[in-house]
Amino acid sequence: MMEAQHQSTGFSEKFAHEDAMRFQTATKMARAAGILLGQKLGRSEQEAKSLGELLLRADLTTPEDAVLHRAIKEAI
């Protein structure tokens, strides 16, 4: 019985870790996309970073990052 409980805890920890890794990846992608977009638009370094932060605050939970794409279109 204890083995099953330990296994269940292990699965929960695994899924929590994977979720945290997905979140970290999404935030890095959004920040990098904003900085790259700002540079391509000829904005200053500070403006590019603020654009990266704006995209970082976009809701990244929708499939295929549709909100991120919409935020990029609005920023242009």
MITOR-630518 format. One record per atom (N, C-alpha, C): residue in one letter; x, y, z. Coordinates in steps of 0.001 Angstrom, whole numbers, plus 524288, in hexadecimal, padded with zeros to 5 digits. Atoms other than C-alpha are relative to their C-alpha. Example, Ala and Ser with C-alpha at 12.3 -4.5 7.8 and 13.67 -1.06 7.14 Angstrom:
A8037A7FB5A80000 A8300C7EE6C81E78 A80384804B080000 S7FCCC7FB5A7FFC4 S835667FBDC81BE4 S7FCFE80442802DA 
end
This chain:
M8033B7FB5B80000 M800008000080000 M80367804E580000 M7FC7F7FB7E7FFCC M80B088096280357 M802BF800C77FAC8 E7FD687FFA280503 E8117D8062E7F666 E7FC94802E77FC13 A8039E7FD628038B A8056D80A807EED1 A7FF9A805D38014B Q8004C7FA857FE67 Q804B2817197F6A9 Q804FE802E17FE64 H7FB087FDA480184 H81327819D57F42A H80031800C47FA13 Q800117FFA4805AC Q8114F817257E5B1 Q7FC75804807FE43 S803A17FBC48013E S805B5820647E541 S8028780551800F9 T7FD427FB217FECC T80DCF82B0D7EBB9 T8042B8011B7FBE3 G7FC007FF5C80409 G8189D828BC7E1D4 G7FDB8802077FAEA F8028D7FE20804BD F80F3E82A917D67A F7FE56805AF8009A S801A67FA9A7FF0D S809E9837067DC87 S804A6803B27FF97 E7FB4C7FCC480040 E817A283C787DE20 E801F68007D7FA66 K7FE3D7FFF88056F K81B0F838BA7D028 K7FCB1803CB7FCD5 F803657FC87802F3 F80F3883FBD7CA9D F800A9805AD801A9 A7FF137FAAA7FE25 A8119F84BB47D312 A80513802237FDBB H7FAFE7FE5F80237 H81FB984C3B7CE57 H7FF71801297FA2C E800C67FF2680599 E81BA584ACD7C019 E7FCE7804FD7FEFA D8030E7FB4380098 D811A2855977C1B4 D80363804D5800F3 A7FC737FB9E7FEE9 A81BE085E927C7A8 A803CD800D47FB7A M7FC5B7FF9080466 M8253385B9F7BC75 M7FD43802597FB36 R802F87FDC580457 R81A9785EB17B262 R7FF39805DE800CA F800C27FA7C7FED1 F817E386BA07B925 F8050B8030B7FF25 Q7FAFF7FD5A800B2 Q8264C86F3F7B977 Q8015B800977FA3D T7FEE57FFD080591 T827CA86BF37AB18 T7FC9C804107FD52 A803927FC3980260 A81BD7873F27A769 A8018E8059680151 T7FE7E7FAAC7FE84 T8208E87FCE7AF0B T80509801A47FD45 K7FB277FEBC802CC K82E2187F2C7A913 K7FEE2801187FA47 M801577FF4780575 M8283087DE779B82 M7FD59805477FF30 A802CB7FB0C80087 A81F278898B79D8D A803B58049C800A1 R7FC4B7FBB87FF1B R829F18922E7A2F1 R803B78008D7FB55 A7FC657FFDB8046C A8335488E89797F7 A7FD44801EA7FB0D A802EF7FE3C80494 A828CD8908D78D9A A7FF25805DF8002D G800D17FA5D7FF7B G825E689E18792D9 G804F38031F7FF0D I7FB027FD4A800CA I834208A21379327 I8018A7FFD57FA44 L7FEB7800848058A L8366289CDD7856A L7FC7B803747FCB3 L803B07FCB9802E2 L82A298A3A678075 L80171805BF80099 G7FE6F7FA8D7FF1E G82E6B8B070786A5 G804DB801767FCF3 Q7FB3E7FEFE802FD Q83BC88AF637805A Q7FED48005F7FA28 K801637FFF880590 K835E68AC457730D K7FCFC804F27FE82 L802EF7FB3680102 L82D028B82477438 L8035A804E4800BE G7FC737FB997FF61 G838D08C0AA7770C G7FF3B8030680509 R800DB7FD6D7FAFE R834E58C3D4784FB R8050A7FFF58032E S7FB657FFE97FC9A S83ED08C73C78F68 S800227FB0380342 E7FF65804B87FCD2 E843F38BC987984F E7FC037FFDF80475 Q803C77FFB87FBB4 Q83B578C1387A38B Q7FA787FEF97FE0B E80533800EC80235 E82F378C17379AE5 E7FF527FA4C7FE78 A8003E8058780170 A832698B3DC795E5 A7FF327FC9E804D6 K800B1802F87FB27 K833A28AED07A3D4 K7FA8A800B080233 S805467FF2E7FE02 S826CD8B51B7A7B1 S7FBFC7FD247FCA4 L803658030F80361 L8205D8AEBC79BE9 L8004E7FA3A8017B G7FF5E805637FE28 G825F68A1D37A091 G7FCF57FF0A804F8 E802FC800877FB27 E81FFE8A4167ADEF E7FA1E8002E7FEF0 L805837FFC180170 L812FC8A7AE7A7A4 L7FE297FAAE7FE00 L801758051F8020E L812CA89ADC7A03C L8004C7FBDA80440 L7FF93803A97FBA5 L816EF893CD7AC82 L7FB037FFFE80337 R804D97FFAE7FCFD R80AA9898A27B342 R7FB4C7FDFA7FCFA A8045A8021880316 A80243893967A806 A7FE977FA958020E D801D28051A7FE2A D7FA39887B87AB5B D802027FBD57FC4D L7FD87803F68034F L8022587C3C7A64A L7FD837FAA5800A8 T802628050D7FEE8 T7F8B6871A37AA48 T7FCB87FDEF7FB84 T80337801D48044F T7F1198710079D98 T8033C7FCAE7FC46 P7FD28803638039E P7F4AE866C179394 P802BF803257FBC0 E7FCD27FDC180439 E7FF3786A68789D4 E80147805BD800D2 D7FE6C7FAAD7FEAE D801F687737790CA D7FD11804297FCEC A8032E7FC5880305 A7F6CA87E35789DD A7FFF98056B8027D V800127FAEA7FD57 V7F6A3888F779426 V80531802CE7FF31 L7FADE7FDAE800F6 L8053F88B3279272 L8002B802557FA87 H800077FE0880562 H8036A88CB2783C7 H7FCA4804E87FF93 R803697FB7680019 R7F82689626785E9 R802B4804B280296 A7FD367FBC57FD4F A8006B89E1B78F75 A8044B802427FC8E I7FBF47FE268039E I80B5689EDF7856B I7FD8B803737FBC7 K802A17FCE78040E K801DE8A3A677B02 K7FE488054C80221 E801AF7FB157FDA3 E7FC948ADFF78458 E8049A8039680110 A7FB617FCD97FEDB A80A578B283787B8 A8023C802897FB1F I7FDED7FDDC804E6 I80DB38B4D777984 I7FC948045A7FE65 
end
